[in-house]
């Protein structure tokens, strides 16, 4: 899966791919205020807004 993701290219740019080994706690979520800040960086595709998301750097 990582090799496939690394082989992708969009507008001449390859994605930066890392495998996280971190274990996350279940049931933890962001506050609405924190999520609004993150949403400002997201660009959702109108056809697949839940799955096709471009995340802009800060």
PDB file of N, CA, C and O in Angstrom:
ATOM      1  N   UNK A   1       0.820  -1.183   0.000  1.00  0.00           N
ATOM      2  CA  UNK A   1       0.000   0.000   0.000  1.00  0.00           C
ATOM      3  C   UNK A   1       0.871   1.257   0.000  1.00  0.00           C
ATOM      4  O   UNK A   1       0.569   2.215  -0.712  1.00  0.00           O
ATOM      5  N   UNK A   2       1.953   1.263   0.795  1.00  0.00           N
ATOM      6  CA  UNK A   2       2.816   2.446   0.836  1.00  0.00           C
ATOM      7  C   UNK A   2       3.472   2.696  -0.515  1.00  0.00           C
ATOM      8  O   UNK A   2       3.542   3.837  -0.973  1.00  0.00           O
ATOM      9  N   UNK A   3       3.952   1.630  -1.156  1.00  0.00           N
ATOM     10  CA  UNK A   3       4.596   1.786  -2.465  1.00  0.00           C
ATOM     11  C   UNK A   3       3.609   2.349  -3.479  1.00  0.00           C
ATOM     12  O   UNK A   3       3.961   3.205  -4.291  1.00  0.00           O
ATOM     13  N   UNK A   4       2.377   1.867  -3.428  1.00  0.00           N
ATOM     14  CA  UNK A   4       1.353   2.371  -4.336  1.00  0.00           C
ATOM     15  C   UNK A   4       1.106   3.858  -4.093  1.00  0.00           C
ATOM     16  O   UNK A   4       1.027   4.638  -5.042  1.00  0.00           O
ATOM     17  N   UNK A   5       0.984   4.253  -2.831  1.00  0.00           N
ATOM     18  CA  UNK A   5       0.743   5.659  -2.499  1.00  0.00           C
ATOM     19  C   UNK A   5       1.922   6.531  -2.916  1.00  0.00           C
ATOM     20  O   UNK A   5       1.727   7.651  -3.389  1.00  0.00           O
ATOM     21  N   UNK A   6       3.148   6.027  -2.744  1.00  0.00           N
ATOM     22  CA  UNK A   6       4.334   6.796  -3.121  1.00  0.00           C
ATOM     23  C   UNK A   6       4.437   6.969  -4.630  1.00  0.00           C
ATOM     24  O   UNK A   6       5.037   7.934  -5.104  1.00  0.00           O
ATOM     25  N   UNK A   7       3.855   6.041  -5.391  1.00  0.00           N
ATOM     26  CA  UNK A   7       3.936   6.117  -6.849  1.00  0.00           C
ATOM     27  C   UNK A   7       2.948   7.120  -7.439  1.00  0.00           C
ATOM     28  O   UNK A   7       3.038   7.448  -8.622  1.00  0.00           O
ATOM     29  N   UNK A   8       2.022   7.604  -6.645  1.00  0.00           N
ATOM     30  CA  UNK A   8       1.029   8.564  -7.134  1.00  0.00           C
ATOM     31  C   UNK A   8       1.707   9.888  -7.483  1.00  0.00           C
ATOM     32  O   UNK A   8       2.774  10.212  -6.960  1.00  0.00           O
ATOM     33  N   UNK A   9       1.082  10.629  -8.357  1.00  0.00           N
ATOM     34  CA  UNK A   9       1.585  11.955  -8.716  1.00  0.00           C
ATOM     35  C   UNK A   9       0.384  12.821  -9.107  1.00  0.00           C
ATOM     36  O   UNK A   9      -0.533  12.358  -9.785  1.00  0.00           O
ATOM     37  N   UNK A  10       0.404  14.062  -8.678  1.00  0.00           N
ATOM     38  CA  UNK A  10      -0.662  14.992  -9.015  1.00  0.00           C
ATOM     39  C   UNK A  10      -0.039  16.342  -9.326  1.00  0.00           C
ATOM     40  O   UNK A  10       0.645  16.932  -8.489  1.00  0.00           O
ATOM     41  N   UNK A  11      -0.278  16.818 -10.521  1.00  0.00           N
ATOM     42  CA  UNK A  11       0.273  18.102 -10.959  1.00  0.00           C
ATOM     43  C   UNK A  11       1.789  18.132 -10.802  1.00  0.00           C
ATOM     44  O   UNK A  11       2.366  19.156 -10.437  1.00  0.00           O
ATOM     45  N   UNK A  12       2.432  16.988 -11.085  1.00  0.00           N
ATOM     46  CA  UNK A  12       3.887  16.898 -11.021  1.00  0.00           C
ATOM     47  C   UNK A  12       4.451  16.740  -9.623  1.00  0.00           C
ATOM     48  O   UNK A  12       5.667  16.813  -9.441  1.00  0.00           O
ATOM     49  N   UNK A  13       3.603  16.525  -8.635  1.00  0.00           N
ATOM     50  CA  UNK A  13       4.056  16.437  -7.243  1.00  0.00           C
ATOM     51  C   UNK A  13       3.737  15.053  -6.690  1.00  0.00           C
ATOM     52  O   UNK A  13       2.613  14.567  -6.816  1.00  0.00           O
ATOM     53  N   UNK A  14       4.751  14.417  -6.069  1.00  0.00           N
ATOM     54  CA  UNK A  14       4.555  13.143  -5.388  1.00  0.00           C
ATOM     55  C   UNK A  14       4.182  13.414  -3.931  1.00  0.00           C
ATOM     56  O   UNK A  14       4.671  14.377  -3.342  1.00  0.00           O
ATOM     57  N   UNK A  15       3.331  12.586  -3.348  1.00  0.00           N
ATOM     58  CA  UNK A  15       2.978  12.779  -1.938  1.00  0.00           C
ATOM     59  C   UNK A  15       4.119  12.354  -1.019  1.00  0.00           C
ATOM     60  O   UNK A  15       4.969  11.552  -1.404  1.00  0.00           O
ATOM     61  N   UNK A  16       4.131  12.886   0.172  1.00  0.00           N
ATOM     62  CA  UNK A  16       5.067  12.456   1.210  1.00  0.00           C
ATOM     63  C   UNK A  16       4.336  11.397   2.023  1.00  0.00           C
ATOM     64  O   UNK A  16       3.277  11.661   2.591  1.00  0.00           O
ATOM     65  N   UNK A  17       4.904  10.202   2.075  1.00  0.00           N
ATOM     66  CA  UNK A  17       4.248   9.063   2.717  1.00  0.00           C
ATOM     67  C   UNK A  17       5.078   8.589   3.895  1.00  0.00           C
ATOM     68  O   UNK A  17       6.286   8.389   3.766  1.00  0.00           O
ATOM     69  N   UNK A  18       4.444   8.411   5.032  1.00  0.00           N
ATOM     70  CA  UNK A  18       5.095   7.846   6.218  1.00  0.00           C
ATOM     71  C   UNK A  18       4.148   6.849   6.862  1.00  0.00           C
ATOM     72  O   UNK A  18       2.936   7.061   6.888  1.00  0.00           O
ATOM     73  N   UNK A  19       4.702   5.761   7.384  1.00  0.00           N
ATOM     74  CA  UNK A  19       3.912   4.796   8.134  1.00  0.00           C
ATOM     75  C   UNK A  19       4.062   5.110   9.610  1.00  0.00           C
ATOM     76  O   UNK A  19       5.167   5.073  10.152  1.00  0.00           O
ATOM     77  N   UNK A  20       2.968   5.415  10.247  1.00  0.00           N
ATOM     78  CA  UNK A  20       2.992   5.730  11.672  1.00  0.00           C
ATOM     79  C   UNK A  20       2.927   4.443  12.484  1.00  0.00           C
ATOM     80  O   UNK A  20       2.077   3.589  12.234  1.00  0.00           O
ATOM     81  N   UNK A  21       3.812   4.308  13.445  1.00  0.00           N
ATOM     82  CA  UNK A  21       3.824   3.146  14.337  1.00  0.00           C
ATOM     83  C   UNK A  21       3.134   3.469  15.663  1.00  0.00           C
ATOM     84  O   UNK A  21       3.062   2.627  16.558  1.00  0.00           O
ATOM     85  N   UNK A  22       2.631   4.686  15.776  1.00  0.00           N
ATOM     86  CA  UNK A  22       2.019   5.142  17.016  1.00  0.00           C
ATOM     87  C   UNK A  22       0.681   4.437  17.262  1.00  0.00           C
ATOM     88  O   UNK A  22      -0.090   4.203  16.332  1.00  0.00           O
ATOM     89  N   UNK A  23       0.428   4.113  18.498  1.00  0.00           N
ATOM     90  CA  UNK A  23      -0.851   3.546  18.903  1.00  0.00           C
ATOM     91  C   UNK A  23      -1.683   4.664  19.520  1.00  0.00           C
ATOM     92  O   UNK A  23      -1.252   5.329  20.462  1.00  0.00           O
ATOM     93  N   UNK A  24      -2.864   4.858  18.982  1.00  0.00           N
ATOM     94  CA  UNK A  24      -3.732   5.929  19.445  1.00  0.00           C
ATOM     95  C   UNK A  24      -4.794   5.375  20.383  1.00  0.00           C
ATOM     96  O   UNK A  24      -5.250   4.243  20.224  1.00  0.00           O
ATOM     97  N   UNK A  25      -5.181   6.183  21.356  1.00  0.00           N
ATOM     98  CA  UNK A  25      -6.263   5.799  22.255  1.00  0.00           C
ATOM     99  C   UNK A  25      -7.589   5.884  21.512  1.00  0.00           C
ATOM    100  O   UNK A  25      -7.775   6.737  20.644  1.00  0.00           O
ATOM    101  N   UNK A  26      -8.489   5.005  21.859  1.00  0.00           N
ATOM    102  CA  UNK A  26      -9.825   5.035  21.262  1.00  0.00           C
ATOM    103  C   UNK A  26     -10.683   6.068  21.983  1.00  0.00           C
ATOM    104  O   UNK A  26     -10.483   6.348  23.165  1.00  0.00           O
ATOM    105  N   UNK A  27     -11.632   6.624  21.257  1.00  0.00           N
ATOM    106  CA  UNK A  27     -12.597   7.516  21.873  1.00  0.00           C
ATOM    107  C   UNK A  27     -12.119   8.948  22.067  1.00  0.00           C
ATOM    108  O   UNK A  27     -12.826   9.755  22.670  1.00  0.00           O
ATOM    109  N   UNK A  28     -10.932   9.276  21.567  1.00  0.00           N
ATOM    110  CA  UNK A  28     -10.405  10.637  21.687  1.00  0.00           C
ATOM    111  C   UNK A  28     -10.835  11.416  20.447  1.00  0.00           C
ATOM    112  O   UNK A  28     -10.690  10.922  19.329  1.00  0.00           O
ATOM    113  N   UNK A  29     -11.353  12.606  20.626  1.00  0.00           N
ATOM    114  CA  UNK A  29     -11.749  13.422  19.485  1.00  0.00           C
ATOM    115  C   UNK A  29     -11.390  14.879  19.739  1.00  0.00           C
ATOM    116  O   UNK A  29     -11.159  15.300  20.873  1.00  0.00           O
ATOM    117  N   UNK A  30     -11.354  15.630  18.651  1.00  0.00           N
ATOM    118  CA  UNK A  30     -11.039  17.051  18.739  1.00  0.00           C
ATOM    119  C   UNK A  30     -12.252  17.837  19.219  1.00  0.00           C
ATOM    120  O   UNK A  30     -13.396  17.417  19.046  1.00  0.00           O
ATOM    121  N   UNK A  31     -11.977  18.980  19.820  1.00  0.00           N
ATOM    122  CA  UNK A  31     -13.069  19.892  20.140  1.00  0.00           C
ATOM    123  C   UNK A  31     -13.563  20.504  18.831  1.00  0.00           C
ATOM    124  O   UNK A  31     -12.851  20.473  17.827  1.00  0.00           O
ATOM    125  N   UNK A  32     -14.747  21.046  18.832  1.00  0.00           N
ATOM    126  CA  UNK A  32     -15.279  21.678  17.622  1.00  0.00           C
ATOM    127  C   UNK A  32     -14.394  22.836  17.183  1.00  0.00           C
ATOM    128  O   UNK A  32     -14.197  23.050  15.987  1.00  0.00           O
ATOM    129  N   UNK A  33     -13.861  23.583  18.142  1.00  0.00           N
ATOM    130  CA  UNK A  33     -12.987  24.708  17.819  1.00  0.00           C
ATOM    131  C   UNK A  33     -11.712  24.215  17.140  1.00  0.00           C
ATOM    132  O   UNK A  33     -11.285  24.792  16.141  1.00  0.00           O
ATOM    133  N   UNK A  34     -11.103  23.162  17.666  1.00  0.00           N
ATOM    134  CA  UNK A  34      -9.878  22.612  17.078  1.00  0.00           C
ATOM    135  C   UNK A  34     -10.154  22.073  15.672  1.00  0.00           C
ATOM    136  O   UNK A  34      -9.334  22.249  14.771  1.00  0.00           O
ATOM    137  N   UNK A  35     -11.288  21.427  15.482  1.00  0.00           N
ATOM    138  CA  UNK A  35     -11.630  20.884  14.170  1.00  0.00           C
ATOM    139  C   UNK A  35     -11.869  21.992  13.160  1.00  0.00           C
ATOM    140  O   UNK A  35     -11.511  21.837  11.993  1.00  0.00           O
ATOM    141  N   UNK A  36     -12.464  23.103  13.571  1.00  0.00           N
ATOM    142  CA  UNK A  36     -12.662  24.238  12.658  1.00  0.00           C
ATOM    143  C   UNK A  36     -11.326  24.754  12.147  1.00  0.00           C
ATOM    144  O   UNK A  36     -11.215  25.117  10.976  1.00  0.00           O
ATOM    145  N   UNK A  37     -10.311  24.795  13.004  1.00  0.00           N
ATOM    146  CA  UNK A  37      -8.979  25.248  12.593  1.00  0.00           C
ATOM    147  C   UNK A  37      -8.387  24.300  11.552  1.00  0.00           C
ATOM    148  O   UNK A  37      -7.772  24.747  10.583  1.00  0.00           O
ATOM    149  N   UNK A  38      -8.566  23.011  11.745  1.00  0.00           N
ATOM    150  CA  UNK A  38      -8.052  22.034  10.783  1.00  0.00           C
ATOM    151  C   UNK A  38      -8.834  22.107   9.478  1.00  0.00           C
ATOM    152  O   UNK A  38      -8.249  22.015   8.399  1.00  0.00           O
ATOM    153  N   UNK A  39     -10.137  22.269   9.565  1.00  0.00           N
ATOM    154  CA  UNK A  39     -10.980  22.347   8.367  1.00  0.00           C
ATOM    155  C   UNK A  39     -10.556  23.492   7.445  1.00  0.00           C
ATOM    156  O   UNK A  39     -10.750  23.404   6.232  1.00  0.00           O
ATOM    157  N   UNK A  40      -9.987  24.550   7.989  1.00  0.00           N
ATOM    158  CA  UNK A  40      -9.523  25.673   7.168  1.00  0.00           C
ATOM    159  C   UNK A  40      -8.436  25.241   6.195  1.00  0.00           C
ATOM    160  O   UNK A  40      -8.267  25.856   5.142  1.00  0.00           O
ATOM    161  N   UNK A  41      -7.692  24.182   6.540  1.00  0.00           N
ATOM    162  CA  UNK A  41      -6.583  23.700   5.714  1.00  0.00           C
ATOM    163  C   UNK A  41      -7.013  22.637   4.709  1.00  0.00           C
ATOM    164  O   UNK A  41      -6.207  22.226   3.874  1.00  0.00           O
ATOM    165  N   UNK A  42      -8.250  22.190   4.769  1.00  0.00           N
ATOM    166  CA  UNK A  42      -8.709  21.099   3.919  1.00  0.00           C
ATOM    167  C   UNK A  42      -9.430  21.617   2.688  1.00  0.00           C
ATOM    168  O   UNK A  42     -10.231  22.549   2.760  1.00  0.00           O
ATOM    169  N   UNK A  43      -9.130  20.992   1.556  1.00  0.00           N
ATOM    170  CA  UNK A  43      -9.853  21.260   0.314  1.00  0.00           C
ATOM    171  C   UNK A  43     -10.485  19.950  -0.118  1.00  0.00           C
ATOM    172  O   UNK A  43      -9.785  19.003  -0.478  1.00  0.00           O
ATOM    173  N   UNK A  44     -11.804  19.896  -0.081  1.00  0.00           N
ATOM    174  CA  UNK A  44     -12.523  18.665  -0.397  1.00  0.00           C
ATOM    175  C   UNK A  44     -12.996  18.667  -1.853  1.00  0.00           C
ATOM    176  O   UNK A  44     -13.496  19.672  -2.358  1.00  0.00           O
ATOM    177  N   UNK A  45     -12.828  17.531  -2.507  1.00  0.00           N
ATOM    178  CA  UNK A  45     -13.309  17.366  -3.871  1.00  0.00           C
ATOM    179  C   UNK A  45     -14.837  17.306  -3.839  1.00  0.00           C
ATOM    180  O   UNK A  45     -15.398  16.573  -3.024  1.00  0.00           O
ATOM    181  N   UNK A  46     -15.523  18.055  -4.703  1.00  0.00           N
ATOM    182  CA  UNK A  46     -16.986  18.068  -4.670  1.00  0.00           C
ATOM    183  C   UNK A  46     -17.618  16.700  -4.964  1.00  0.00           C
ATOM    184  O   UNK A  46     -18.716  16.416  -4.486  1.00  0.00           O
ATOM    185  N   UNK A  47     -16.941  15.857  -5.742  1.00  0.00           N
ATOM    186  CA  UNK A  47     -17.512  14.555  -6.082  1.00  0.00           C
ATOM    187  C   UNK A  47     -17.341  13.522  -4.973  1.00  0.00           C
ATOM    188  O   UNK A  47     -18.214  12.675  -4.781  1.00  0.00           O
ATOM    189  N   UNK A  48     -16.230  13.580  -4.240  1.00  0.00           N
ATOM    190  CA  UNK A  48     -15.955  12.635  -3.150  1.00  0.00           C
ATOM    191  C   UNK A  48     -15.439  13.388  -1.929  1.00  0.00           C
ATOM    192  O   UNK A  48     -14.296  13.175  -1.525  1.00  0.00           O
ATOM    193  N   UNK A  49     -16.239  14.254  -1.333  1.00  0.00           N
ATOM    194  CA  UNK A  49     -15.745  15.129  -0.266  1.00  0.00           C
ATOM    195  C   UNK A  49     -15.278  14.402   0.992  1.00  0.00           C
ATOM    196  O   UNK A  49     -14.457  14.931   1.742  1.00  0.00           O
ATOM    197  N   UNK A  50     -15.784  13.210   1.229  1.00  0.00           N
ATOM    198  CA  UNK A  50     -15.390  12.475   2.433  1.00  0.00           C
ATOM    199  C   UNK A  50     -14.028  11.797   2.263  1.00  0.00           C
ATOM    200  O   UNK A  50     -13.301  11.620   3.240  1.00  0.00           O
ATOM    201  N   UNK A  51     -13.678  11.416   1.022  1.00  0.00           N
ATOM    202  CA  UNK A  51     -12.466  10.640   0.794  1.00  0.00           C
ATOM    203  C   UNK A  51     -11.380  11.382   0.029  1.00  0.00           C
ATOM    204  O   UNK A  51     -10.201  11.082   0.214  1.00  0.00           O
ATOM    205  N   UNK A  52     -11.728  12.323  -0.809  1.00  0.00           N
ATOM    206  CA  UNK A  52     -10.740  13.025  -1.638  1.00  0.00           C
ATOM    207  C   UNK A  52     -10.487  14.403  -1.030  1.00  0.00           C
ATOM    208  O   UNK A  52     -11.190  15.368  -1.328  1.00  0.00           O
ATOM    209  N   UNK A  53      -9.465  14.473  -0.170  1.00  0.00           N
ATOM    210  CA  UNK A  53      -9.182  15.697   0.582  1.00  0.00           C
ATOM    211  C   UNK A  53      -7.726  16.096   0.388  1.00  0.00           C
ATOM    212  O   UNK A  53      -6.823  15.278   0.564  1.00  0.00           O
ATOM    213  N   UNK A  54      -7.503  17.342   0.028  1.00  0.00           N
ATOM    214  CA  UNK A  54      -6.157  17.905  -0.048  1.00  0.00           C
ATOM    215  C   UNK A  54      -5.914  18.662   1.251  1.00  0.00           C
ATOM    216  O   UNK A  54      -6.706  19.526   1.626  1.00  0.00           O
ATOM    217  N   UNK A  55      -4.822  18.340   1.937  1.00  0.00           N
ATOM    218  CA  UNK A  55      -4.492  18.997   3.202  1.00  0.00           C
ATOM    219  C   UNK A  55      -3.369  19.990   2.939  1.00  0.00           C
ATOM    220  O   UNK A  55      -2.255  19.602   2.588  1.00  0.00           O
ATOM    221  N   UNK A  56      -3.663  21.249   3.107  1.00  0.00           N
ATOM    222  CA  UNK A  56      -2.670  22.307   2.909  1.00  0.00           C
ATOM    223  C   UNK A  56      -1.819  22.464   4.170  1.00  0.00           C
ATOM    224  O   UNK A  56      -2.333  22.324   5.280  1.00  0.00           O
ATOM    225  N   UNK A  57      -0.510  22.757   4.010  1.00  0.00           N
ATOM    226  CA  UNK A  57       0.322  23.020   5.194  1.00  0.00           C
ATOM    227  C   UNK A  57      -0.113  24.307   5.881  1.00  0.00           C
ATOM    228  O   UNK A  57      -0.822  25.127   5.297  1.00  0.00           O
ATOM    229  N   UNK A  58       0.309  24.472   7.098  1.00  0.00           N
ATOM    230  CA  UNK A  58      -0.026  25.702   7.856  1.00  0.00           C
ATOM    231  C   UNK A  58       0.490  26.922   7.169  1.00  0.00           C
ATOM    232  O   UNK A  58       0.300  28.034   7.661  1.00  0.00           O
TER     233      UNK A  58
END
